Amino acid sequence: MYIIITAIILILGLLFWDTIKIMLTTMTNSSLDNGYLWFFFLLGINSIIIIFILWFYNYKINEPGNTGIDGSTGNTGLPGNICNIDTPCYASSEE
């Protein structure tokens, strides 16, 4: 799963490389008054939330749960016919 996520991030990075490069050059040339600071602040908050969700999911998946209470004992079955080992059971019904 981590390989797939890494591959998707790399593909997105390669597809949007020109856009990322233009954004980085305009960010370094400006005083961050044009909304880039707010964008990266929200990006950081969302990254923290996603990391927390993934951590909590893995924690819950690997944590053994509580066992429930035992149920009540069921009714016992009816007694069957006694069959000796020496003679097969179907032989007595055919006679």
C-alpha positions as CSV (number, residue, x, y, z in Angstrom):
1,M,0.0,0.0,0.0
2,Y,2.9,2.4,0.8
3,I,4.4,1.7,-2.6
4,I,1.1,2.7,-4.3
5,I,0.8,5.9,-2.3
6,T,4.4,6.8,-3.0
7,A,4.0,6.1,-6.7
8,I,0.9,8.3,-6.8
9,I,2.7,11.1,-5.1
10,L,5.6,10.8,-7.5
11,I,3.4,10.8,-10.5
12,L,1.5,13.8,-9.3
13,G,4.8,15.6,-8.6
14,L,6.0,14.8,-12.1
15,L,2.8,15.9,-13.7
16,F,2.6,19.2,-11.9
17,W,6.3,19.9,-11.8
18,D,6.1,23.1,-13.8
19,T,3.3,24.4,-11.7
20,I,5.1,23.6,-8.5
21,K,8.3,25.3,-9.9
22,I,6.3,28.5,-10.8
23,M,4.6,28.5,-7.4
24,L,8.0,28.2,-5.6
25,T,9.6,31.0,-7.6
26,T,6.7,33.4,-7.1
27,M,6.7,32.5,-3.4
28,T,10.3,33.3,-2.9
29,N,10.0,36.6,-4.9
30,S,7.0,37.9,-3.0
31,S,6.4,38.8,0.6
32,L,3.7,36.0,1.1
33,D,0.9,38.6,1.1
34,N,-0.9,37.0,-1.8
35,G,-2.4,33.9,0.0
36,Y,0.4,31.4,-0.2
37,L,0.9,31.6,3.6
38,W,-2.7,30.7,4.2
39,F,-2.6,27.9,1.6
40,F,0.5,26.3,3.2
41,F,-1.0,26.7,6.7
42,L,-4.2,24.9,5.6
43,L,-2.1,22.3,3.8
44,G,-0.1,21.6,7.0
45,I,-3.3,21.3,9.1
46,N,-4.8,18.9,6.7
47,S,-1.6,16.9,6.6
48,I,-1.6,16.6,10.4
49,I,-5.3,15.5,10.3
50,I,-4.6,12.8,7.7
51,I,-1.5,11.5,9.6
52,F,-3.6,11.3,12.8
53,I,-6.4,9.4,11.0
54,L,-4.0,6.9,9.4
55,W,-2.2,6.4,12.8
56,F,-5.6,5.9,14.6
57,Y,-6.8,3.5,11.9
58,N,-3.6,1.4,12.2
59,Y,-3.8,1.5,16.0
60,K,-7.4,0.2,16.0
61,I,-6.7,-2.5,13.4
62,N,-3.7,-3.9,15.3
63,E,-5.3,-3.6,18.8
64,P,-7.2,-6.7,19.9
65,G,-10.7,-5.9,21.0
66,N,-12.6,-6.9,24.1
67,T,-14.1,-10.3,24.2
68,G,-17.9,-10.4,24.8
69,I,-19.7,-12.4,27.5
70,D,-20.3,-16.1,27.1
71,G,-23.8,-17.0,25.9
72,S,-26.2,-19.3,27.7
73,T,-25.8,-23.1,27.3
74,G,-28.1,-24.6,24.8
75,N,-30.4,-27.6,25.2
76,T,-28.9,-31.0,25.1
77,G,-29.8,-33.3,22.2
78,L,-31.9,-36.4,22.3
79,P,-30.1,-39.6,23.2
80,G,-29.3,-41.7,20.1
81,N,-29.4,-45.5,19.5
82,I,-26.5,-47.4,21.0
83,C,-24.4,-49.0,18.3
84,N,-21.9,-51.7,19.0
85,I,-18.6,-51.6,17.2
86,D,-18.8,-55.3,16.3
87,T,-21.9,-55.0,14.1
88,P,-22.7,-52.2,11.8
89,C,-25.7,-50.0,12.7
90,Y,-27.5,-50.4,9.4
91,A,-27.6,-54.2,9.8
92,S,-30.0,-54.1,12.7
93,S,-32.5,-51.9,10.8
94,E,-32.7,-54.2,7.8
95,E,-33.6,-57.3,9.8
